[in-house]
């Protein structure tokens, strides 16, 4: 019956709750007056109280309740009462006591001892504050009782500010029971946050039956440390969720209690390396910059970071209308007033468009990211891959040199090194185009005595989250119940986050002298089978294999695709040398002179125009002799 009445109290309407608070205050105000006299004069009914109380007791009701109502004391939601509400309550009661004292002095009424006013203020604040905090805790406990069967038992990993804020948010939500805090700092062990103990992570092995989840509440945690912690938690077979990143919290895109599973992107790769200040910005600030393939994974991130460096004009060249529209809408929301954003719908392989674009806008820096990159698609459509990857590079380089662009950077790939597929071979040929164009520009500038366009390229491996990469594919297959399709159990790849890759590209561009091949340090390689297993565990599911035949997600090996390698490389036939940035290296690799390359590219263009697949691939093999064409490629072409 008692529980029923408490639940009925929790269901009171807002008006009924306000009236209840007013009634409680109507009892507390006279009580505080009486106690202030008793505590000061040590007698419950001192003569001074009998004299001054005759006007004080009705006055506290006639003045206090209207003052409380007028100043908003009954507008706040009781269940969210916090320290700020207590401070406002103390100020409101201080004003109330001053009004009472001023009224008594002006009307020359009997007055209590001066120290009684201080006691009255303390009692009023203590009584009214205690009532509201008690009601808050009562409402929260009632909600907890109502949700007791659905309460999720959690441990919060991290007892810093983020952990404490998360605990407060979960307490208000009422559907989580916080069993303990976990922290690696021994100085915090045996201490508490709101009576919840802080313990070392090692206690998890003894608490598996007491927990449903572990909530990772350290938003600024380095990736290597996050990887270590998640690996330890997974050994306990307890699901792990995490709070949003620092960027999401500070930007307002997410709240502290917006819990999400730990993404594989949060664990792969190394800890970010801060940019070298003198390398990030020169050549871009107050300049006219063009990004080709602006709607792609790398192109769009380049645009986001370039925008933060305050160029004068940013040109977005993109052939996909949906991609260009989405990027423009995103960038306009964060566009500085000093920057002009120009979306251009068109192909980087269109000579007239590119030439006019560079000339009309006085483009100074170009990042050429337009390319077809999906190996199986380009393998099945070699002419389209060559026309886009090689043709657009030649068009952009020729236009940049002709117009006098200061700098051009080609975004290349590790698949261009000893390629085993048409896509990689086409990107290697695009690199040769850049090198030949750089040599030709240098020779022309020396002859004319003028500055020349600096053309360079940046070569790196896989980026996390790009379209067509294994991570989104595996995530989709896990959501569908499996199996995860893996081409080979021993295949390895290097991974880098898209923001890190784009930031390194921007810094590498500052180091360019002309014809440079820049290599990005990709960190440690990742075995793709291990990556798939990790993603299954992060999803809270079990792996189905010989040791666990009843698992939920299986991994199926389908065999290497045409042109696919077990591992990738960044160097062809040269040693790399360090630069000013610890993760950027420069290599000088063999190239083809312009007088030899251009006629062969003309012949390649003619073969593409005639849809002569065998002729085009024969020219590609001649220009990129390290391309391992193989039987699979021939079969794919014939098919």
C-alpha positions as CSV (number, residue, x, y, z in Angstrom):
1,X,0.0,0.0,0.0
2,X,2.8,2.4,0.8
3,X,4.5,1.7,-2.5
4,X,1.2,2.3,-4.2
5,X,0.8,5.7,-2.6
6,X,4.3,6.7,-3.5
7,X,3.7,5.7,-7.1
8,X,0.5,7.8,-7.0
9,X,2.6,10.7,-5.8
10,X,5.0,10.3,-8.8
11,X,2.0,10.5,-11.1
12,X,0.7,13.8,-9.7
13,X,0.2,16.5,-12.4
14,X,2.6,19.5,-12.5
15,X,0.0,21.8,-11.0
16,X,-0.6,19.4,-8.1
17,X,3.1,19.1,-7.4
18,X,3.4,22.9,-7.3
19,X,0.6,23.2,-4.9
20,X,2.2,20.5,-2.8
21,X,5.4,22.5,-2.7
22,X,3.6,25.7,-1.8
23,X,1.9,23.8,1.1
24,X,5.2,22.5,2.4
25,X,6.7,26.0,2.2
26,X,3.7,27.4,4.1
27,X,4.6,25.0,7.0
28,X,8.3,25.5,6.8
29,X,8.3,29.3,6.9
30,X,6.6,29.7,10.3
31,X,8.7,26.8,11.6
32,X,11.9,28.5,10.6
33,X,10.8,31.7,12.4
34,X,10.1,29.9,15.6
35,X,13.3,27.9,15.5
36,X,15.4,31.0,14.8
37,X,14.2,32.5,18.1
38,X,14.5,29.2,20.0
39,X,18.1,28.6,18.9
40,X,19.1,32.2,19.6
41,X,17.4,32.7,22.9
42,X,17.4,29.0,24.2
43,X,13.7,29.2,25.0
44,X,10.9,27.9,22.8
45,X,8.5,30.7,23.7
46,X,10.7,33.6,24.8
47,X,9.0,37.0,25.4
48,X,10.8,38.4,22.4
49,X,9.2,35.7,20.2
50,X,5.8,36.4,21.7
51,X,6.2,40.1,20.8
52,X,7.9,39.9,17.4
53,X,6.2,36.7,16.3
54,X,2.8,38.4,16.2
55,X,3.8,40.1,13.0
56,X,6.6,37.9,11.7
57,X,4.5,34.7,11.5
58,X,1.8,36.1,9.2
59,X,4.4,38.3,7.4
60,X,6.5,35.2,6.3
61,X,3.4,33.8,4.6
62,X,2.1,37.0,3.1
63,X,5.5,38.1,1.8
64,X,7.4,34.8,1.4
65,X,5.1,32.7,-0.7
66,X,4.4,35.5,-3.3
67,X,8.1,36.3,-3.4
68,X,8.9,32.6,-4.0
69,X,6.3,32.4,-6.7
70,X,7.3,35.7,-8.4
71,X,11.0,34.7,-8.5
72,X,10.4,31.3,-10.1
73,X,10.8,29.0,-7.1
74,X,7.9,26.8,-8.3
75,X,8.8,26.7,-12.0
76,X,11.8,24.3,-11.8
77,X,11.3,20.5,-12.3
78,X,12.0,18.9,-9.0
79,X,13.6,15.7,-10.4
80,X,16.4,17.9,-12.0
81,X,17.2,19.9,-8.9
82,X,21.0,20.5,-8.6
83,X,23.5,22.8,-6.9
84,X,22.5,25.8,-9.0
85,X,19.0,25.6,-7.8
86,X,20.3,25.6,-4.2
87,X,22.4,28.7,-4.9
88,X,19.3,30.5,-6.3
89,X,17.3,29.3,-3.3
90,X,19.9,30.8,-0.9
91,X,19.8,34.1,-2.8
92,X,16.0,34.2,-2.8
93,X,15.9,33.5,1.0
94,X,18.5,36.2,1.6
95,X,16.3,38.7,-0.3
96,X,13.3,37.5,1.8
97,X,15.0,38.0,5.1
98,X,16.1,41.5,4.0
99,X,12.5,42.4,3.1
100,X,11.3,41.2,6.5
101,X,13.9,43.2,8.3
102,X,13.3,46.3,6.3
103,X,9.5,46.0,6.8
104,X,10.0,45.8,10.6
105,X,12.3,48.7,10.7
106,X,10.1,51.0,8.6
107,X,7.0,50.2,10.6
108,X,8.9,50.3,14.0
109,X,7.7,46.8,14.9
110,X,9.2,44.6,17.6
111,X,12.4,43.1,16.2
112,X,14.2,39.9,17.0
113,X,17.9,39.8,18.0
114,X,20.1,40.7,14.9
115,X,21.7,37.3,14.9
116,X,18.3,35.7,14.6
117,X,18.1,37.0,11.0
118,X,21.2,35.0,10.1
119,X,19.7,31.9,11.7
120,X,16.5,32.5,9.9
121,X,18.3,32.7,6.5
122,X,20.2,29.5,7.2
123,X,17.1,27.6,8.4
124,X,15.0,28.7,5.4
125,X,17.7,27.7,3.0
126,X,18.3,24.4,4.7
127,X,14.6,23.5,5.1
128,X,13.5,24.4,1.6
129,X,16.6,23.0,0.0
130,X,16.4,19.7,1.9
131,X,12.8,19.2,0.9
132,X,13.5,19.7,-2.8
133,X,16.5,17.4,-2.8
134,X,14.5,14.8,-0.8
135,X,11.6,15.0,-3.3
136,X,14.1,14.7,-6.2
137,X,15.7,11.6,-4.8
138,X,12.2,10.1,-4.0
139,X,11.1,10.7,-7.7
140,X,14.3,9.1,-9.0
141,X,14.1,6.1,-6.7
142,X,10.4,5.6,-7.7
143,X,11.5,5.6,-11.4
144,X,14.3,3.1,-10.5
145,X,11.7,0.8,-8.8
146,X,9.4,1.1,-11.8
147,X,12.3,0.1,-14.2
148,X,13.9,-2.3,-11.8
149,X,13.4,-5.3,-14.1
150,X,14.8,-3.4,-17.1
151,X,17.8,-1.8,-15.3
152,X,21.1,-2.3,-17.1
153,X,23.9,-3.0,-14.6
154,X,27.0,-1.1,-15.8
155,X,30.5,-0.3,-14.8
156,X,31.9,3.1,-15.9
157,X,35.5,2.9,-17.0
158,X,37.0,6.3,-16.1
159,X,36.3,8.3,-13.0
160,X,37.2,11.7,-14.3
161,X,34.9,14.6,-15.2
162,X,33.3,12.7,-18.2
163,X,32.7,9.6,-16.0
164,X,31.0,11.7,-13.3
165,X,28.8,13.5,-15.9
166,X,27.8,10.2,-17.4
167,X,26.9,8.8,-14.0
168,X,24.7,11.9,-13.3
169,X,23.0,11.6,-16.7
170,X,22.3,7.9,-16.3
171,X,21.0,8.5,-12.8
172,X,18.5,11.0,-14.2
173,X,17.5,8.6,-17.0
174,X,16.7,6.0,-14.4
175,X,17.3,2.9,-16.6
176,X,20.9,2.1,-15.5
177,X,22.3,0.8,-12.3
178,X,25.9,1.9,-11.8
179,X,27.6,-0.8,-9.9
180,X,31.2,0.6,-9.9
181,X,33.7,2.9,-11.4
182,X,36.9,1.5,-12.9
183,X,40.1,3.4,-13.1
184,X,43.8,2.6,-13.7
185,X,45.0,5.3,-11.2
186,X,45.8,3.6,-7.9
187,X,45.4,7.0,-6.1
188,X,41.6,6.8,-6.8
189,X,41.0,3.3,-5.6
190,X,38.9,2.9,-2.5
191,X,37.4,6.4,-3.1
192,X,33.8,7.0,-4.2
193,X,31.7,9.2,-6.5
194,X,28.2,9.6,-5.0
195,X,28.8,6.6,-2.9
196,X,29.7,4.4,-5.9
197,X,33.2,2.8,-5.3
198,X,36.1,3.4,-7.7
199,X,38.0,0.1,-8.2
200,X,40.9,-1.2,-10.4
201,X,39.9,-2.8,-13.7
202,X,41.2,-6.2,-12.5
203,X,38.0,-6.6,-10.4
204,X,36.0,-7.3,-13.6
205,X,37.1,-10.9,-13.5
206,X,35.2,-11.3,-10.2
207,X,32.1,-9.2,-11.3
208,X,31.1,-10.8,-14.6
209,X,27.8,-12.0,-13.2
210,X,27.0,-8.6,-11.8
211,X,27.5,-6.5,-15.0
212,X,25.7,-6.2,-18.3
213,X,27.9,-3.6,-19.9
214,X,31.1,-1.6,-19.4
215,X,30.8,2.1,-20.4
216,X,34.1,3.6,-21.6
217,X,34.0,7.3,-20.4
218,X,37.4,8.7,-21.4
219,X,36.7,10.7,-24.6
220,X,40.3,11.9,-25.0
221,X,41.8,8.5,-24.7
222,X,44.7,7.8,-27.2
223,X,43.9,5.1,-29.8
224,X,46.6,2.8,-28.5
225,X,45.4,3.0,-24.9
226,X,41.8,2.5,-26.1
227,X,42.9,-0.6,-28.0
228,X,44.6,-2.0,-24.9
229,X,41.6,-1.3,-22.7
230,X,39.0,-2.8,-25.1
231,X,41.2,-5.9,-25.6
232,X,41.2,-6.4,-21.8
233,X,37.5,-5.9,-21.5
234,X,36.7,-8.3,-24.4
235,X,38.6,-11.0,-22.6
236,X,36.0,-10.8,-19.9
237,X,33.2,-11.2,-22.5
238,X,31.4,-8.1,-21.3
239,X,29.9,-5.8,-24.0
240,X,31.6,-2.4,-24.2
241,X,30.0,0.9,-25.1
242,X,31.7,4.4,-25.2
243,X,30.7,8.0,-24.9
244,X,31.1,10.3,-27.9
245,X,34.4,11.8,-28.9
246,X,35.7,15.1,-27.6
247,X,34.9,16.8,-30.9
248,X,31.3,15.6,-30.9
249,X,30.8,16.7,-27.2
250,X,32.4,20.2,-27.7
251,X,30.6,20.8,-30.9
252,X,27.2,19.9,-29.4
253,X,26.6,17.1,-32.0
254,X,26.2,14.6,-29.1
255,X,25.4,14.5,-25.4
256,X,27.5,12.7,-22.8
257,X,25.0,9.9,-22.5
258,X,24.8,9.2,-26.2
259,X,26.4,5.8,-25.8
260,X,27.5,3.9,-28.9
261,X,29.4,0.7,-29.5
262,X,33.2,0.9,-29.9
263,X,33.9,1.2,-33.6
264,X,36.8,-0.6,-35.2
265,X,37.9,2.8,-36.5
266,X,38.5,3.8,-32.9
267,X,41.0,1.0,-32.5
268,X,42.9,0.7,-35.8
269,X,45.9,2.8,-36.7
270,X,48.2,4.7,-34.4
271,X,47.8,7.7,-32.2
272,X,47.5,11.0,-34.3
273,X,50.7,12.9,-34.7
274,X,50.3,16.7,-34.3
275,X,50.9,18.6,-37.5
276,X,54.2,20.5,-38.0
277,X,53.0,24.1,-37.8
278,X,55.2,25.5,-40.6
279,X,53.9,22.8,-43.0
280,X,50.2,23.2,-42.5
281,X,48.8,26.4,-44.1
282,X,51.5,27.9,-46.5
283,X,50.3,27.9,-50.0
284,X,46.6,27.5,-49.0
285,X,45.8,30.5,-46.8
286,X,44.2,33.3,-48.8
287,X,44.8,31.2,-52.0
288,X,42.6,29.9,-54.8
289,X,42.5,26.1,-54.3
290,X,40.8,23.4,-56.5
291,X,40.1,19.9,-55.4
292,X,39.2,17.4,-58.1
293,X,37.1,14.4,-57.1
294,X,35.9,16.6,-54.2
295,X,33.0,14.4,-53.3
296,X,35.1,11.3,-52.7
297,X,36.4,10.0,-49.4
298,X,39.8,11.8,-49.5
299,X,38.6,14.7,-51.6
300,X,35.8,15.7,-49.3
301,X,38.1,15.5,-46.2
302,X,40.7,17.6,-48.0
303,X,38.0,20.2,-48.6
304,X,37.0,20.2,-44.9
305,X,40.5,20.7,-43.8
306,X,41.4,23.3,-46.5
307,X,38.4,25.3,-45.4
308,X,39.8,25.6,-41.9
309,X,43.0,27.1,-43.3
310,X,41.0,30.0,-44.8
311,X,41.7,30.0,-48.6
312,X,40.2,32.8,-50.6
313,X,38.4,30.5,-53.0
314,X,37.7,26.8,-52.8
315,X,36.7,25.1,-56.0
316,X,34.9,21.7,-55.8
317,X,35.2,19.8,-59.1
318,X,33.1,16.6,-59.0
319,X,31.3,14.5,-61.6
320,X,28.7,13.0,-59.2
321,X,25.8,15.4,-58.7
322,X,24.6,13.7,-55.4
323,X,28.1,13.8,-53.9
324,X,28.8,17.4,-54.9
325,X,25.4,18.5,-53.5
326,X,25.9,16.8,-50.2
327,X,29.5,18.2,-49.8
328,X,28.4,21.7,-50.7
329,X,25.6,21.6,-48.2
330,X,27.9,20.4,-45.5
331,X,30.7,22.9,-46.2
332,X,28.3,25.9,-46.3
333,X,27.3,25.3,-42.8
334,X,30.8,25.9,-41.6
335,X,31.9,28.4,-44.3
336,X,34.0,31.3,-43.0
337,X,32.8,34.7,-44.3
338,X,36.1,35.3,-46.0
339,X,36.0,32.2,-48.2
340,X,34.2,31.8,-51.5
341,X,32.9,28.2,-52.2
342,X,32.4,27.3,-55.9
343,X,30.9,23.8,-56.7
344,X,31.6,22.7,-60.3
345,X,29.8,19.8,-61.7
346,X,32.0,18.2,-64.3
347,X,34.8,15.7,-65.1
348,X,38.4,16.3,-64.5
349,X,39.1,14.5,-67.8
350,X,37.4,17.3,-69.7
351,X,40.3,19.5,-71.1
352,X,38.2,22.5,-72.0
353,X,36.4,22.6,-68.6
354,X,39.6,22.2,-66.6
355,X,41.6,24.7,-68.6
356,X,38.8,27.4,-68.4
357,X,38.3,26.7,-64.7
358,X,42.0,27.1,-63.8
359,X,42.4,30.2,-66.0
360,X,39.1,32.0,-65.1
361,X,39.6,31.7,-61.3
362,X,43.4,32.0,-61.2
363,X,43.8,28.7,-59.4
364,X,47.1,28.5,-57.4
365,X,46.9,25.0,-55.8
366,X,45.3,21.8,-57.1
367,X,44.7,18.5,-55.2
368,X,43.9,15.9,-57.8
369,X,41.9,13.2,-56.0
370,X,39.6,12.3,-58.9
371,X,40.0,8.6,-59.7
372,X,38.3,5.2,-60.0
373,X,39.7,3.1,-57.1
374,X,37.6,-0.1,-56.8
375,X,39.8,-2.9,-58.0
376,X,37.2,-5.4,-59.2
377,X,35.2,-2.7,-61.0
378,X,38.2,-1.3,-62.8
379,X,39.3,-4.8,-63.6
380,X,36.0,-5.5,-65.3
381,X,36.0,-2.0,-67.0
382,X,39.7,-1.4,-67.8
383,X,39.0,1.3,-70.5
384,X,36.9,3.4,-68.2
385,X,39.6,3.1,-65.4
386,X,42.4,4.2,-67.8
387,X,40.4,7.0,-69.3
388,X,39.6,8.4,-65.8
389,X,42.7,7.7,-63.8
390,X,45.3,8.4,-66.5
391,X,43.3,10.7,-68.8
392,X,42.2,13.1,-66.0
393,X,45.7,13.3,-64.6
394,X,47.1,14.2,-68.0
395,X,44.4,16.9,-68.5
396,X,44.8,18.4,-65.0
397,X,48.7,18.5,-65.3
398,X,48.7,20.1,-68.7
399,X,46.1,22.7,-67.7
400,X,48.1,23.5,-64.4
401,X,51.4,24.0,-66.3
402,X,49.7,26.0,-69.1
403,X,47.9,28.3,-66.8
404,X,50.8,28.7,-64.3
405,X,49.3,27.0,-61.2
406,X,51.8,27.1,-58.4
407,X,51.4,23.6,-57.2
408,X,49.6,20.3,-58.0
409,X,49.4,17.2,-55.9
410,X,48.3,13.8,-57.1
411,X,46.6,11.5,-54.6
412,X,48.1,8.1,-55.4
413,X,47.9,4.6,-53.8
414,X,50.1,1.8,-52.6
415,X,48.4,-0.3,-55.3
416,X,50.6,1.5,-57.8
417,X,53.6,-0.3,-56.5
418,X,54.3,-3.4,-58.5
419,X,50.6,-3.5,-59.4
420,X,48.7,-6.7,-60.0
421,X,45.5,-5.1,-61.2
422,X,44.5,-2.5,-63.8
423,X,43.5,0.0,-61.2
424,X,47.0,-0.1,-59.6
425,X,48.7,0.0,-63.0
426,X,46.6,3.0,-64.1
427,X,47.6,4.9,-60.9
428,X,51.2,4.1,-61.6
429,X,50.8,5.5,-65.1
430,X,49.2,8.6,-63.6
431,X,52.3,9.0,-61.4
432,X,54.5,8.8,-64.5
433,X,52.3,11.5,-66.1
434,X,52.9,13.7,-63.0
435,X,56.7,13.1,-63.1
436,X,57.0,13.8,-66.8
437,X,54.9,16.9,-66.5
438,X,57.1,18.1,-63.6
439,X,60.2,17.6,-65.7
440,X,58.7,19.4,-68.7
441,X,57.5,22.3,-66.5
442,X,61.0,22.6,-65.0
443,X,62.6,22.7,-68.4
444,X,60.2,25.3,-69.7
445,X,60.5,27.5,-66.7
446,X,64.4,27.5,-67.0
447,X,64.2,28.4,-70.6
448,X,61.8,31.3,-69.9
449,X,63.4,32.3,-66.7
450,X,60.1,32.1,-64.8
451,X,58.8,30.1,-61.8
452,X,57.5,26.7,-62.6
453,X,54.5,24.6,-61.5
454,X,55.6,22.2,-58.7
455,X,54.0,18.8,-59.4
456,X,54.2,16.0,-56.9
457,X,52.3,13.0,-55.7
458,X,51.5,11.4,-52.3
459,X,51.2,7.6,-52.0
460,X,49.5,5.9,-49.1
461,X,47.5,2.8,-48.3
462,X,43.9,2.1,-47.3
463,X,41.9,4.7,-45.4
464,X,39.4,3.7,-42.8
465,X,35.7,4.3,-43.7
466,X,36.3,5.1,-47.4
467,X,33.7,3.7,-49.8
468,X,34.4,0.2,-50.8
469,X,36.8,-0.5,-48.0
470,X,36.5,-3.7,-45.9
471,X,35.3,-2.1,-42.7
472,X,31.8,-0.9,-44.0
473,X,31.5,-4.2,-46.0
474,X,32.2,-6.3,-42.9
475,X,29.8,-4.1,-40.8
476,X,27.0,-4.7,-43.3
477,X,27.6,-8.4,-43.4
478,X,27.6,-8.7,-39.6
479,X,24.3,-6.7,-39.4
480,X,22.9,-9.2,-42.0
481,X,23.9,-12.2,-39.8
482,X,27.0,-13.1,-41.7
483,X,28.9,-14.7,-43.1
484,X,31.8,-12.3,-43.4
485,X,33.5,-12.9,-46.8
486,X,37.3,-12.8,-46.7
487,X,39.3,-13.4,-49.8
488,X,42.3,-15.0,-48.1
489,X,43.1,-15.7,-44.4
490,X,46.6,-14.3,-44.6
491,X,45.9,-11.1,-46.4
492,X,47.2,-8.0,-44.6
493,X,46.6,-4.2,-45.2
494,X,47.8,-0.9,-43.8
495,X,45.2,1.4,-42.5
496,X,45.0,5.2,-41.7
497,X,42.1,7.4,-40.8
498,X,40.8,9.7,-43.5
499,X,41.4,12.9,-41.5
500,X,45.0,11.8,-40.7
501,X,45.7,11.0,-44.4
502,X,44.3,14.3,-45.6
503,X,46.3,16.3,-43.0
504,X,49.5,14.5,-44.1
505,X,48.7,15.2,-47.8
506,X,48.3,18.9,-47.0
507,X,51.6,19.0,-45.2
508,X,53.4,17.0,-47.9
509,X,52.3,19.6,-50.5
510,X,54.4,22.2,-48.7
511,X,57.5,20.1,-49.0
512,X,57.2,19.6,-52.8
513,X,60.1,20.7,-55.1
514,X,58.8,19.1,-58.3
515,X,58.4,15.5,-59.4
516,X,58.5,14.3,-55.7
517,X,57.0,11.0,-54.6
518,X,55.9,11.4,-51.0
519,X,55.2,8.3,-48.9
520,X,53.1,8.3,-45.8
521,X,54.1,6.1,-42.9
522,X,51.1,3.8,-42.5
523,X,52.0,2.3,-39.2
524,X,51.7,-1.4,-38.4
525,X,50.0,-3.7,-40.9
526,X,46.7,-5.3,-39.9
527,X,45.7,-8.9,-40.6
528,X,42.3,-8.7,-42.2
529,X,41.0,-11.9,-40.7
530,X,41.9,-10.6,-37.2
531,X,40.1,-7.4,-38.1
532,X,36.9,-9.3,-39.0
533,X,37.1,-11.3,-35.7
534,X,37.5,-8.1,-33.7
535,X,34.5,-6.5,-35.5
536,X,32.4,-9.5,-34.6
537,X,33.4,-9.2,-30.9
538,X,32.8,-5.5,-30.9
539,X,29.2,-6.1,-32.2
540,X,28.5,-8.2,-29.1
541,X,28.3,-11.4,-31.1
542,X,30.3,-14.6,-31.1
543,X,32.5,-16.1,-33.9
544,X,31.4,-19.4,-35.4
545,X,34.4,-21.6,-36.1
546,X,35.8,-25.0,-35.4
547,X,36.2,-24.2,-31.7
548,X,32.8,-22.6,-31.4
549,X,30.4,-24.3,-33.9
550,X,27.4,-22.6,-32.3
551,X,28.7,-19.1,-32.8
552,X,26.6,-16.4,-34.5
553,X,28.9,-15.1,-37.3
554,X,31.0,-17.2,-39.6
555,X,34.0,-16.1,-41.7
556,X,34.1,-17.5,-45.2
557,X,37.3,-17.3,-47.4
558,X,36.4,-16.9,-51.1
559,X,39.9,-16.7,-52.7
560,X,41.9,-13.8,-53.9
561,X,40.0,-11.6,-56.5
562,X,41.6,-10.9,-59.9
563,X,44.5,-8.6,-59.4
564,X,44.4,-8.7,-55.6
565,X,47.6,-8.9,-53.5
566,X,48.2,-10.5,-50.2
567,X,50.1,-7.4,-49.0
568,X,50.8,-3.8,-50.3
569,X,54.0,-1.8,-50.7
570,X,54.9,1.8,-50.9
571,X,58.3,1.8,-52.6
572,X,59.1,0.5,-56.1
573,X,62.9,0.6,-56.6
574,X,64.2,3.4,-54.3
575,X,65.1,4.2,-50.8
576,X,63.1,6.8,-49.0
577,X,64.5,9.7,-47.2
578,X,63.1,11.6,-44.2
579,X,61.5,15.0,-44.4
580,X,60.6,17.7,-41.8
581,X,57.6,15.6,-40.8
582,X,58.2,12.3,-39.0
583,X,55.5,10.4,-41.0
584,X,56.3,11.8,-44.4
585,X,59.1,10.4,-46.6
586,X,60.4,11.4,-50.0
587,X,61.5,9.0,-52.7
588,X,63.0,9.5,-56.2
589,X,61.8,6.8,-58.5
590,X,62.3,6.0,-62.1
591,X,60.2,8.0,-64.6
592,X,59.7,8.2,-68.3
593,X,60.8,11.3,-70.3
594,X,58.0,13.4,-71.8
595,X,59.2,12.8,-75.4
596,X,58.7,9.0,-74.8
597,X,55.6,9.1,-72.7
598,X,53.3,11.5,-74.6
599,X,53.2,9.6,-77.9
600,X,52.4,6.4,-76.1
601,X,49.6,8.2,-74.2
602,X,48.2,9.5,-77.5
603,X,48.2,5.9,-78.7
604,X,46.5,4.8,-75.4
605,X,43.8,7.5,-75.9
606,X,43.2,6.3,-79.5
607,X,42.8,2.7,-78.2
608,X,40.3,3.8,-75.5
609,X,38.4,5.8,-78.1
610,X,38.2,2.7,-80.4
611,X,37.2,0.5,-77.4
612,X,40.3,-1.6,-78.1
613,X,40.7,-3.4,-74.8
614,X,43.7,-5.6,-75.8
615,X,45.5,-2.7,-77.5
616,X,45.0,-0.5,-74.4
617,X,46.2,-3.1,-72.0
618,X,49.2,-3.9,-74.2
619,X,50.2,-0.2,-74.1
620,X,49.7,-0.2,-70.3
621,X,52.0,-3.2,-69.9
622,X,54.6,-1.5,-72.0
623,X,54.5,1.7,-70.0
624,X,54.3,-0.1,-66.6
625,X,56.5,-3.1,-67.1
626,X,56.3,-4.1,-63.4
627,X,52.5,-4.7,-63.8
628,X,51.9,-8.4,-63.2
629,X,49.1,-9.0,-65.7
630,X,48.6,-12.7,-65.2
631,X,46.0,-15.1,-66.4
632,X,43.3,-13.8,-64.1
633,X,43.4,-10.4,-65.7
634,X,43.3,-11.8,-69.2
635,X,40.3,-13.9,-68.3
636,X,38.5,-10.9,-66.7
637,X,39.1,-8.9,-69.9
638,X,37.8,-11.6,-72.2
639,X,34.8,-12.1,-70.0
